[in-house]
Amino acid sequence: MTEADRQRVVDAPLASPAPAAGLIDVLGRRYLLKLLVRREISARYQGSFLGLVWSYINPLSQLFIYWFVFGYIIGRGNVERYAVHVFCGLVVVHFFTETFNAGTRSIVRNKALVRKMAMPKEMFPVASMLVSLYHVGPQVVILTIVCLFCGWAPDPVGVLAFVLAVAVIAVLGTALALMFSAANVFFRDFASAVTILTNFVRFGVPMLYPYTMVDDRFGRFAELYLLNPIADAVLLVQRAFWVGSTSDPERTAAEQIPDHLLLYGLGSLVGSLVLLLLAQLLFSRLENKIPERLS
């Protein structure tokens, strides 16, 4: 074989490297994602004597506050099991606000890892969402125990409603965390803005007040209220737990829960998925500029 035979020239255009797969790449590196989640949880309770027990104490103390203050001192006689009604909303609100706040700060907070390790930067907002989801567990355990004492029993529609609510908030929170985490790298003001925005969340959902108040005040325009995915998620969790804890669940569902709630929830999930796709596109355009802005 001659030297010319051994040296072959391939006449083909050079291909650019394959673009990062974004969230798909994150799912492909589940082991690394698991490590990040464990790291975040361990850091939160580092040096604590009670450790993870605090994840039960905090929601339990809030349930007691709402039960005592609003149930006995202020009085909310128009809403049966008012503490359970509020706590259903708190589960959703805390999941969303923690995902949004922590996710927005996630890249800046982990800038050393971003600069040194080759990994999809979407990993950090997703990890923040999973840490928030982890803390939903103790809240749901407490809510379930309280509802069982009130005579609640799970039903298929309620289980579907709860799963749908968690999916809506997980997708919506991740989408917003992706967009704002990238923006926060360029302007740290976004983290402060998110903190202010999340202060309004608990008043924009039927948590401290029942949905019937919205329906009574705004009439047919109340349907616009249901375009808020977080409000839909709160109502879905209330359908899953609070309705069954009342003395007459069928009447409560008919009077306090809007018609076609599951359809509104599915619409919110689809809208959140579309927002997640747009967030991924925006994040991909800014991703290459992130390391130099963190240096």
N, C-alpha and C positions, 0 to 999 in steps of 0.2 A: 504493500500500500504506500503510495507516494505521499509526500508532505502536503500536496494540494488536496488529496482526498481526505486527509485528516482534518484539514481546516475548511470548514463549511461556513459560508456566509448566509445567514437567513435574511432574505429581503422582505422584511415585515415592519410596519410602523411600531414605534414604541408606545406601549399602552400605559396610561396613567394608573397609579395605584387605585385599587378599589376603594370607594368611599366608605367611611365608617357606617356601620349598620345601626348606630344609635341604640335605641331601646332594645332592638333585637339582639345586638351584641351584648347588652347588659344581661339579658336572659341566658345567653350562652356562657356567661361567666358567673353562674350562680354561686360557686364556691367563694369567689372573691366578694360577691354581694353579701353573702352570709357572714363573712368575716367583718365587713364594714358595719353591718347591723349589730353584731355582737360587740364590736368595739364601741359603738355609740351607746348601747345599753349599759355596758360596764363602766364607761366614763361617767354616765349620769349618776350612778349609785356608788362610785368609788369613794371609799372612806366613810361610807354610811354603815351604821350598826344594823339597822333593819333591812337595808338593801331593797329588794324587790317588794317587800311588804308595803313600802310607801305607795306603790302603784295601786294598792287596795285601800289604804288609809285615806288618800286624797279624794277619790270619788265618793267614798263612804261618808266623809265629813261634809262634802258638798250636798249629798242627799239629805243628811240630817239638817243642814242649814236651811235648805229650801222647804223641807217638811215642817220645821219649827217656825221659821220666820214667816213664810208665806201661808202656811197652813193654819197657824194659830195666832200669830201676832197681827199680821196684815189681814189675813182671812181671804180665802178664794173659794167661797161657797159655790160659785157657778161652775167650777171645774172639779169633778170627782177625781180623787187620787191625784191631787195637784202635784205632789212631790214626784210621783212617777212620771206624770206628764212632762214636767220640767227636766227630769233626769234623762228621759229619752232624747230630748233635744240636746242636752249637754254631751251625750255620747257622740252625737254627730258633730256638734260645734267644736268640741275639743279635738276630734280627729282631723277636721278640716283646718282649723287654725294652727294646730301644731305642725301639720304637714306643710302648710303654706309658709309659716314663719321659719321653721327649721330648714325647709327645702330652699328657701330664698338665700339663706346664709350658708348653705352647705358647701358650696365650692370655695368661697372665701375662707371659711373656717378650716377647710382641708387643703389649703393652697400648697402646703409642703408635699402632700401626696400627688396633687395635680401636676406639679412641676417635675417630680422625680419618677413617677410611675406611668407606664404606657397603659392606660385603661380608658374606656369610654367615660367621658365626664358626666354623662347622664346617670352614672352609677350613684353619685352623691345625692341628688334629689330623690331618686328612687329609694335609696337606703333610708332617707329621712321619712318617707312615707311608710315604709315597712316598720320602722321604729314606732311611729305613731300608731300604726295598726296593732302592734304588739301591746300597746297600752290600752287599746280598746278592750282587750280580753278581760282584764279585771273589772272594768266598768260593766261589761255585759254579765259577768258572773254575779256581781252585786245586784244588778237590775233583775236578773232571773230569779234570784233567791227572794227578793222583796216581792216580786210579782207572784211567785208561788204561794207566799203567805197570804196574798190577797185573793187567792182562788184562781189564778191564771193558769191556763193550760195551752201549750203550743198547738197551732193549727197550720196546715200546709200553706194557706195564703199568707199567714203571718211570717212563716219561715222564708217564703219567697220574697216578701216585702223587705225583710231585714237584709237578706243577701243582696238584693237590688240596691238598697240604701248604701251598704258598705262599698259596693262596686262603683256607684256614682261618685261618692266622696273620694275614693282611692284614685279614680281616673282624673276627676276634676282637680284634686289637690296636686297630683303629679304634674298635670299639664301646666298649672299656674306656677308651680315650683320650678319647672324647667325654664319657663320664660323669664321669671324674675330672678332666678339664680344667675343666669347669664347676664341680665341687665345689671345686677348688683355688683358684678365684677368691674364694670365700667363706671358705675355711679353708685356709691354706697348709700345714697339717699333712698334707694329702692327698699332697703331693709326696714328703714324707719317708716316709709310709706305703707308697707305691708302691715306693720304693727298697728298703725292707725286704722287701716282698712278693716282689719279683723275685729276691731272694737265694735264695729257696726253689725257684725254678722249675727250676734245673738238677738239683736232687735229686729232683724229682717227675716226671722223665721218664727213659726208658731210654737215658741218654747215658753216664754213668760206669759203669753196670752194664747187662747185657743184660736184655731182657724175660723171658728164661727164668728168671731169679732171682725175679722177681715171680710168675711162674706156679708155680714150685716152692714158694715160701713161702706163697702165699695160695690156691692151687688154684682152685676155681670162683669165688672172690671176686676173682680177678684181672681178671674182666670189668669190675668196678667201676673198676679202674685205667684201663681203656680209655675211660671216660667223660670223661677229661681230654683236651680237644681238642689241647693242646700235646703230650702224650704220643703221640697219634695222628699228629700232624704229624711228630714225630721218627721214628717207625716208618716212616712213608711215605717220608721222605727216605732212611732206611736201606735200605728196599726198592728205591729208585731207584738208589742208588750202592753202598752197602756190600755188599749181597748179591752183586752181580755181580763185585765185586773179590775175593771169596773163591775158594778152590781148587775148591769144589763148590757153585755157586750154588743148584742145585735142593735139595740137602740143607740148606743154610743157610736157605733160604726156608721149608722144611718144619719145621725145628727151632727157628728163632730168631724167625720172624715169625708173629704170631697169625693164625688163620684169619679170613677175611672182613674183612681190614684195610681194603679199599676201602670197604666198607659202613660201617664205623666212621668212616672219613674223611668220607663223605658225610653221615652223621649229625652229625658235628662241624661241618661246614659249615652245615647247616640250623640247628643250634642257635646257631651264631655269627651267622647272619643274623637270627634271632629276637632275639638279644641286641642286635644293631645297631639293629633297629627300636625296641626299648624304650629304648635309649640316645638315639636321635634324639628320641623323645617327651619324655624327661626333659630333654634339652638344650634343646628348644624352650620348655619351661616356665620355664627359668631364663635363657634368652638375653637377654630384655629387661632383666634386672636386672644383667647383667654389666658394661656400661659404667660405671654409677654406682658399682659396687664397686671398679672399677679406678682411679677418679678420686682 
